[in-house]
Amino acid sequence: MASAVIQAPSSARGIRLAALPPLSLYVHLPWCVRKCPYCDFNSHEARGVLPEGDYVDALVADLEATLPSVWGRRVYTVFFGGGTPSLFSARAIERLLAAIRARLPLDASAEITLEANPGTFEAEKFRDFRGAGVNRLSIGIQSFSAAHLRALGRIHDEREAWRSVEIAQAHFENFNLDLMYALPGQSEAEARRDAETAIASGAQHLSAYHLTIEPNTFFAKHPPAVPGEDAAAAIQEAVESTLTGAGYSHYETSAYAKPGRESRHNLNYWRFGDYLGIGAGAHAKISFPDRIVREVRSRTPAEYMRRVADGTHVVERREVAPSELPFEFMMNALRLADGFETALFAERTGLPISVAERPLVAAEAKGLVERDALRIRPTERGRRFLNDLLELFLEPDTEGAR
């Protein structure tokens, strides 16, 4: 069986990290009840009994195989994503967390998030998730409207949406609700009503995503009638104003939080921290004093489990070239409303901020960023036209990185 493809560009060396960034762990549980027509994630419809025990065995073996890359480093957040992780039993999640704690120093106050979908909620099961050590839920509500849920191909209705919120309220102090807007047939008033309903739930964190038609999805082949560009912009502004008016900080492109309830796991991504990714199709970013390495695991669950057994589950491993680092860093950090402390760029990339001077000057001239000696942040215009802003960093001046 073929081993991992390892690419090391000739320019890959030449960085020097004074300290390694914080480390997170992402665990991919890839099965769902039914593939949603808009979803381009690595998820697979569950047919028959889940191979839960075998998959957990594979995850533990995957984790053990990658330990030499992160030996002794503390883990500050754990995120069970999917798919629909709540299809797994609480016993499986407890076993995974026990295996993680036995192999890695897990911070005593670690944020441990489990993604869940309405339609998979049982009060006893979610009480047991909490008992297993999960301390944060992320619930894929998407909408509280029966009509819009049907248009999105969701398996739950509005009553199950509310039932999931009630169970979350009973067992978790900290939970997120995912919402989508600019849905087929959705009006500005309906989008605002979804936002108001989410606020009424008491969720400390809300994620609001514009529905996009992704390639290789059912919606790409059979596009629904969605609001036009102007209508979608008005809907987005209505959602934003409703959430910020209720005391949620719009701290990232699609994320809103009450004070102190920002997603610590996602903040580590956006601040260009490190993360182990285990499971089918999972990605990882691991820093070393003189290089940054990205990994990709085998995509399909059956192939992943088979490859873990013979040690070939990492199908791509490559060192990130210094010339790529300004774009990679900015692609994450400029999603944050407050941007980043200027010193963080050198801390996380091992390069001086001067290598990004040319695109930064261009971004300032276009009114997309503002900066001083201590901080660089996107302007309101830069946040609205984030793709235009990021394109400026695709070919940065990297003379100092060579």
VOPA-816919 format. One record per residue (C-alpha): residue in three letters; z negated, x negated, y negated. Coordinates in steps of 0.1 Angstrom, whole numbers, padded with zeros to 4 digits, always signed. Each point is the difference from the previous one (the first is absolute). Example, Ala and Ser with C-alpha at 12.3 -4.5 7.8 and 13.67 -1.06 7.14 Angstrom:
BEGIN
ALA-0078-0123+0045/SER+0007-0014-0034/
# end
This chain:
BEGIN
MET+0000+0000+0000/ALA+0009-0014-0034/SER-0028-0015-0021/ALA-0006+0006-0037/VAL+0026-0010-0025/ILE-0017-0027-0022/GLN+0016-0008-0032/ALA-0013-0028-0023/PRO+0022-0004-0031/SER+0003-0036-0013/SER-0017+0012-0032/ALA-0029+0017+0019/ARG-0024-0029-0007/GLY-0011-0009-0035/ILE-0027+0025-0006/ARG-0037-0007-0001/LEU-0027+0026+0002/ALA-0034-0009-0013/ALA-0016+0028+0020/LEU+0012+0026+0025/PRO+0002+0036-0012/PRO-0021+0029+0014/LEU+0011+0012+0035/SER+0006+0036+0012/LEU+0009+0013+0034/TYR+0027+0027+0006/VAL+0001+0017+0034/HIS+0032+0020+0007/LEU-0004+0031+0023/PRO+0036+0012+0002/TRP+0000+0034+0016/CYS+0002+0034-0018/VAL+0004+0036+0012/ARG+0034+0003-0016/LYS+0021-0022-0022/CYS+0002+0013-0035/PRO+0036+0003-0014/TYR-0008-0022-0030/CYS-0019-0027+0019/ASP+0015-0035+0005/PHE-0033-0016+0012/ASN-0002-0015+0035/SER-0013+0031+0017/HIS+0009+0015+0033/GLU-0005+0036+0013/ALA-0027+0002+0027/ARG+0014+0013+0033/GLY-0025+0007+0027/VAL-0033-0019+0001/LEU-0004-0029-0024/PRO-0004-0034+0017/GLU-0032-0004-0021/GLY-0018-0024+0022/ASP+0030-0023+0006/TYR+0008+0000-0037/VAL-0035-0009-0010/ASP+0001-0028+0026/ALA+0032-0013-0017/LEU-0015+0002-0035/VAL-0030-0021+0011/ALA+0022-0025+0017/ASP+0022-0002-0032/LEU-0031-0006-0021/GLU-0013-0027+0023/ALA+0034-0018-0001/THR+0000-0001-0038/LEU-0036-0012-0004/PRO+0010-0037-0004/SER+0018+0009-0032/VAL-0031+0015-0016/TRP-0028-0016+0017/GLY-0033+0004-0018/ARG+0014+0022-0028/ARG-0019+0032-0009/VAL+0018+0034+0001/TYR-0008+0023-0029/THR+0021+0031+0009/VAL+0014+0016+0031/PHE+0027+0027-0001/PHE+0011+0020+0030/GLY+0035+0013-0009/GLY+0029+0017+0017/GLY+0014+0022+0013/THR-0030+0022+0002/PRO-0031-0021+0009/SER-0021+0031+0003/LEU+0019+0008+0033/PHE-0021-0028+0015/SER-0035+0008+0013/ALA-0031-0010-0018/ARG-0009-0021+0030/ALA+0032-0020-0003/ILE-0007-0007-0037/GLU-0035-0010+0008/ARG+0012-0024+0026/LEU+0025-0015-0024/LEU-0026-0005-0027/ALA-0024-0016+0025/ALA+0028-0024+0011/ILE+0007-0008-0036/ARG-0037-0007-0008/ALA-0003-0022+0031/ARG+0030-0022-0011/LEU-0001-0001-0038/PRO-0027-0001-0026/LEU+0002+0036-0013/ASP-0017+0004-0034/ALA-0031+0022+0001/SER+0014+0022-0027/ALA+0036+0000+0013/GLU+0022+0030-0009/ILE+0013+0015+0032/THR+0027+0026-0004/LEU+0016+0023+0025/GLU+0032+0020-0008/ALA-0002+0036+0012/ASN+0023+0031-0001/PRO-0011+0036-0002/GLY+0008+0016+0034/THR-0019-0028+0017/PHE-0034+0008-0015/GLU-0029+0010+0022/ALA-0035-0001-0016/GLU-0017-0017+0029/LYS+0028-0026+0003/PHE-0003-0010-0037/ARG-0037-0002+0002/ASP+0004-0024+0028/PHE+0026-0020-0020/ARG-0027-0004-0026/GLY-0025-0010+0026/ALA+0024-0026+0013/GLY+0000-0018-0034/VAL+0029+0016-0019/ASN-0013+0006-0035/ARG+0032+0012-0018/LEU+0027+0025+0009/SER+0035+0002-0014/ILE+0014+0035+0007/GLY+0037+0009-0001/ILE-0002+0033-0017/GLN+0033-0003-0019/SER-0003+0035-0014/PHE-0022+0031+0001/SER+0030+0023-0002/ALA+0011+0016+0033/ALA+0036+0001-0011/HIS+0001-0036-0011/LEU-0017-0011+0032/ARG+0027+0017+0020/ALA+0027-0016-0021/LEU-0016-0034+0008/GLY-0001+0007+0037/ARG-0038-0004+0002/ILE-0019+0012+0030/HIS-0028+0016-0020/ASP-0003+0029-0024/GLU-0021+0005-0031/ARG-0030+0013+0020/GLU+0000-0031+0021/ALA+0003-0021-0031/TRP-0032+0015-0014/ARG-0017-0002+0034/SER+0006-0037+0001/VAL-0014-0004-0035/GLU-0032+0019+0010/ILE-0005-0022+0030/ALA+0005-0031-0021/GLN-0025+0012-0026/ALA-0026+0006+0028/HIS+0002-0035+0015/PHE+0015-0024-0026/GLU-0012-0009-0035/ASN+0033-0018-0007/PHE+0034+0015+0009/ASN+0036+0000-0014/LEU+0025+0028+0000/ASP+0038-0008+0000/LEU+0022+0023-0020/MET+0037+0001-0005/TYR+0019+0015-0029/ALA+0036+0007-0010/LEU+0003+0019+0033/PRO+0028+0024+0009/GLY-0002+0030-0022/GLN-0032-0011-0017/SER-0006+0009-0036/GLU-0021-0018-0026/ALA-0027+0027+0002/GLU-0001-0002+0038/ALA-0004-0038-0001/ARG-0028+0003-0026/ARG-0017+0026+0023/ASP+0000-0024+0029/ALA-0016-0027-0022/GLU-0026+0025-0012/THR-0008+0010+0035/ALA-0004-0036+0010/ILE-0024-0005-0029/ALA-0020+0030+0011/SER-0004-0016+0035/GLY-0023-0026-0014/ALA+0022-0029+0013/GLN-0010-0033-0016/HIS+0035-0014+0003/LEU+0034+0016-0002/SER+0034-0014+0008/ALA+0030+0017-0015/TYR+0035-0009+0012/HIS+0034+0011-0012/LEU+0020+0012+0030/THR+0028-0024+0006/ILE+0028+0003+0024/GLU-0002-0031+0022/PRO+0029-0013+0021/ASN-0001+0007+0038/THR-0021+0032-0004/PHE+0009+0036+0007/PHE+0000+0007-0037/ALA+0026-0028-0005/LYS+0023+0017+0024/HIS-0008+0036-0012/PRO-0011-0004-0037/PRO-0022+0028-0013/ALA+0005+0015-0035/VAL-0026-0019-0020/PRO-0007+0003-0038/GLY+0025-0019-0022/GLU-0009-0032-0019/ASP-0013+0017-0031/ALA-0019+0027+0019/ALA-0016-0027+0023/ALA-0011-0020-0031/ALA-0016+0030-0015/ILE-0018+0007+0034/GLN-0012-0036+0001/GLU-0014+0002-0035/ALA-0017+0033+0008/VAL-0017-0015+0031/GLU-0010-0031-0019/SER-0015+0019-0029/THR-0019+0024+0022/LEU-0016-0028+0020/THR-0009-0023-0029/GLY-0013+0030-0019/ALA-0024+0006+0028/GLY-0015-0035-0002/TYR+0021-0018+0025/SER+0012-0035-0010/HIS+0037-0005+0006/TYR-0006-0036+0011/GLU+0031-0006+0020/THR+0035+0015+0001/SER-0008+0028+0025/ALA-0039-0003+0001/TYR-0027+0019-0019/ALA-0037-0006+0004/LYS-0034+0010-0013/PRO-0019-0030-0013/GLY-0009-0025+0027/ARG+0021+0019+0027/GLU+0032-0020-0002/SER+0014-0009+0034/ARG-0014-0034+0007/HIS+0025-0006+0028/ASN+0030+0008-0021/LEU-0013-0020-0030/ASN-0001-0030+0023/TYR+0038+0005+0007/TRP+0007+0005-0037/ARG-0019-0031-0010/PHE+0020-0020+0026/GLY-0029-0004+0024/ASP+0004-0008+0037/TYR+0002+0024+0028/LEU+0002-0001+0038/GLY+0022+0027+0014/ILE-0003+0009+0036/GLY+0018+0027+0020/ALA+0036+0011+0005/GLY+0021-0010-0029/ALA-0029-0013-0021/HIS+0005-0027-0027/ALA-0023-0028-0010/LYS-0004-0024-0029/ILE-0022-0030+0007/SER-0007-0028-0025/PHE-0007-0036+0008/PRO-0009-0028-0025/ASP+0037-0011-0001/ARG+0020+0030+0010/ILE+0002+0038+0003/VAL+0013+0015+0032/ARG+0013+0035+0008/GLU+0002+0015+0034/VAL+0015+0031+0016/ARG-0009+0015+0034/SER+0022+0017+0025/ARG+0008+0035-0012/THR-0001+0025+0029/PRO-0034+0007+0017/ALA+0013-0006+0035/GLU+0017-0033-0009/TYR-0030-0011-0021/MET-0024+0006+0029/ARG+0023-0019+0024/ARG+0005-0029-0024/VAL-0037-0004-0008/ALA-0005-0006+0037/ASP+0023-0031+0000/GLY-0008-0011-0036/THR+0034+0008-0015/HIS-0010+0030-0022/VAL+0004-0019-0033/VAL+0038+0004-0003/GLU+0002-0017-0035/ARG-0021-0026-0016/ARG+0011-0018-0032/GLU-0014-0020-0028/VAL+0006+0015-0034/ALA+0020-0024-0022/PRO-0015-0008-0035/SER+0031+0015-0016/GLU-0009+0034+0015/LEU-0037+0000-0010/PRO+0004+0012-0036/PHE+0019+0031+0010/GLU-0024+0007+0030/PHE-0031-0004-0022/MET+0014+0021-0029/MET+0013+0027+0024/ASN-0036+0007+0009/ALA-0020-0009-0031/LEU+0021+0018-0026/ARG-0006+0033+0018/LEU-0035-0002-0014/ALA-0005+0017-0034/ASP-0022-0028-0012/GLY+0023-0026+0015/PHE-0018-0033+0009/GLU-0019-0029-0014/THR+0025-0027-0007/ALA-0020-0025+0020/LEU+0004+0022+0031/PHE+0037-0010+0003/ALA-0008-0037+0006/GLU-0030+0009+0022/ARG+0020+0022+0024/THR+0034-0018-0001/GLY-0009-0036-0004/LEU+0025-0003-0029/PRO-0005-0002-0037/ILE+0007+0031-0020/SER+0027-0020-0019/VAL+0024+0005+0029/ALA+0002+0037-0010/GLU+0003-0007-0037/ARG+0037+0009-0003/PRO-0003+0035+0015/LEU-0032+0006-0018/VAL+0016-0007-0034/ALA+0029+0023+0010/ALA-0024+0027+0010/GLU-0019-0003-0033/ALA+0033+0002-0019/LYS+0008+0033+0018/GLY-0034+0014-0007/LEU-0009+0001+0037/VAL-0031-0023+0000/GLU-0026-0011-0025/ARG-0021-0031+0004/ASP-0025-0023-0015/ALA-0017-0032+0011/LEU-0022+0018+0026/ARG+0020+0030+0013/ILE+0035+0013+0008/ARG+0006+0037+0003/PRO+0029+0025+0001/THR+0004+0021-0030/GLU+0004+0038+0004/ARG+0038-0006-0001/GLY-0004-0027+0026/ARG-0019+0023+0023/ARG+0026+0027-0004/PHE+0029-0024+0007/LEU-0018-0022+0025/ASN+0032-0008+0020/ASP+0017-0013-0032/LEU-0030-0021-0007/LEU-0002-0015+0035/GLU+0037-0008+0001/LEU-0006-0026-0028/PHE-0021-0021+0025/LEU+0026-0001+0027/GLU+0014-0033-0013/PRO-0029-0017-0018/ASP+0001-0035-0014/THR-0016-0019+0029/GLU+0006-0036-0011/GLY-0038-0007+0000/ALA-0002+0013+0036/ARG+0025-0024+0016/
# end
